[in-house]
């Protein structure tokens, strides 16, 4: 009988813990994703805002190749800064997630993708954070991680601790 009570109590604790974590899952994980992505993209935008335009030496993929490097620089800078601010507050999260995913894809294609690769082994070599040796194999690991981090925000939204959630609740109450 004592063993049954112990098992029952353990199951009760487990169930209560899981229920509590499930309740938090709609607010805490999206908040932390938004904050870390906001920091990373905000920092990049701030550096561009106060730095030199190095986009002139880059070949952009279509349709960005139709735009001048100066305008591409401005687009990247302000999307990173405005996107970071929006992510902090959880405002237009899905829009900025898509926008920053596109910006990241362009960054991978122009800066982080291997300059040369003959096989999948060479391509895999570029799956790293930095290109220390300048060997031409790229460094697309971090941008790829950022894109994957955006997916829950794109498909699940900003979470309960966001302006998006407050706006949704306000619209549903009318």
C-alpha positions in Angstrom: 0.0 0.0 0.0 2.9 2.4 0.9 4.4 1.7 -2.5 1.2 2.5 -4.3 0.9 5.8 -2.5 4.5 6.7 -3.3 3.9 5.9 -7.0 0.7 7.9 -7.0 2.4 10.8 -5.3 5.3 10.7 -7.8 2.9 10.6 -10.7 1.0 13.5 -9.2 4.2 15.6 -8.9 5.2 14.7 -12.4 1.8 15.5 -13.9 1.7 18.9 -12.0 5.2 19.8 -13.1 4.4 18.9 -16.8 1.1 20.9 -16.6 3.0 23.9 -15.2 5.7 23.7 -17.8 3.1 23.4 -20.5 1.5 26.6 -19.3 4.8 28.4 -19.4 5.6 27.1 -22.9 3.3 29.7 -24.4 5.1 32.6 -22.9 8.7 32.0 -21.8 10.3 30.1 -24.8 9.0 32.6 -27.4 10.1 35.5 -25.2 13.7 34.2 -24.9 13.8 33.4 -28.6 12.7 37.0 -29.4 15.1 38.5 -27.0 18.2 36.6 -28.1 17.4 37.2 -31.8 16.6 40.9 -31.1 20.0 41.2 -29.5 21.9 39.5 -32.3 20.1 41.4 -35.1 20.0 44.7 -33.2 23.8 44.5 -32.7 24.4 43.8 -36.4 22.1 46.7 -37.4 23.8 49.0 -34.9 27.2 48.1 -36.3 26.0 48.8 -39.8 24.4 52.1 -38.7 27.7 53.3 -37.3 30.1 51.5 -39.7 31.4 51.7 -43.2 29.3 50.2 -46.0 31.2 47.1 -47.2 28.4 45.9 -49.4 30.0 47.4 -52.5 32.4 44.4 -52.7 29.6 41.9 -52.6 27.6 40.2 -55.4 24.0 40.0 -54.3 21.6 37.3 -55.6 18.6 38.3 -57.7 16.5 40.5 -57.1 18.8 42.2 -54.6 21.4 42.5 -57.4 19.1 45.1 -59.0 19.4 47.4 -56.0 22.5 49.5 -55.4 24.9 48.4 -52.5 24.0 51.6 -50.7 20.3 50.8 -50.7 20.9 47.2 -49.8 23.0 48.5 -46.8 20.2 50.8 -45.7 17.6 48.0 -46.1 19.7 45.6 -44.0 20.5 48.2 -41.4 17.0 49.3 -40.8 15.4 45.9 -41.0 17.9 44.6 -38.4 17.3 47.6 -36.1 13.5 47.8 -36.5 13.2 44.1 -36.4 15.1 43.9 -33.2 12.9 46.5 -31.6 9.8 44.8 -32.8 11.0 41.4 -31.5 11.7 42.8 -28.0 8.1 44.0 -27.8 6.6 41.1 -29.8 5.1 43.3 -32.4 4.5 42.1 -35.9 6.7 39.1 -35.0 5.7 36.9 -37.9 6.4 39.8 -40.4 9.8 40.5 -38.9 10.6 36.8 -38.6 10.0 36.3 -42.4 11.9 39.5 -43.2 14.9 38.6 -41.1 14.9 35.0 -42.4 15.1 36.5 -46.0 17.8 38.9 -44.9 19.7 35.9 -43.4 19.3 33.9 -46.5 20.8 36.8 -48.5 23.6 37.0 -46.0 24.4 33.3 -46.3 24.3 33.5 -50.1 26.5 36.6 -50.3 28.9 36.3 -47.3 28.7 33.0 -45.5 28.3 30.4 -48.2 31.4 28.6 -49.4 33.2 30.3 -52.2 34.2 26.9 -53.5 33.1 23.4 -52.9 33.2 20.3 -55.0 31.3 17.9 -52.9 29.1 17.6 -49.8 32.2 17.1 -47.6 33.5 20.5 -48.7 30.1 22.0 -48.2 29.9 20.5 -44.7 33.3 22.1 -43.9 31.5 25.5 -44.1 29.1 24.5 -41.3 31.1 26.4 -38.7 30.9 29.7 -36.8 34.0 31.5 -38.2 36.2 31.2 -41.2 39.5 31.3 -39.3 41.8 30.3 -42.1 40.1 32.2 -44.9 40.0 28.9 -46.8 36.9 29.7 -48.8 34.7 27.1 -47.2 32.5 29.7 -45.6 30.9 29.9 -42.2 27.1 29.5 -42.4 26.4 27.7 -39.1 25.3 30.7 -37.0 23.1 32.3 -39.7 21.5 28.9 -40.2 20.9 28.5 -36.4 19.2 32.0 -36.4 16.9 30.9 -39.2 15.9 27.8 -37.3 15.3 29.9 -34.2 12.9 32.1 -36.1 10.7 29.1 -37.1 8.8 28.8 -33.8 8.1 32.6 -33.9 7.0 32.4 -37.5 4.7 29.4 -37.1 3.7 29.9 -33.4 3.8 33.6 -33.0 5.4 35.8 -30.3 3.8 34.1 -27.4 1.6 35.4 -24.5 4.2 38.0 -23.3 3.9 40.2 -26.4 2.1 43.0 -28.0 0.9 40.7 -30.7 -0.9 38.6 -28.1 -2.5 41.7 -26.5 -3.6 42.9 -29.9 -5.1 39.5 -30.7 -7.0 39.4 -27.4 -8.3 42.9 -28.0 -9.5 41.9 -31.5 -11.1 38.7 -30.3 -13.1 40.6 -27.6 -14.8 42.8 -30.2 
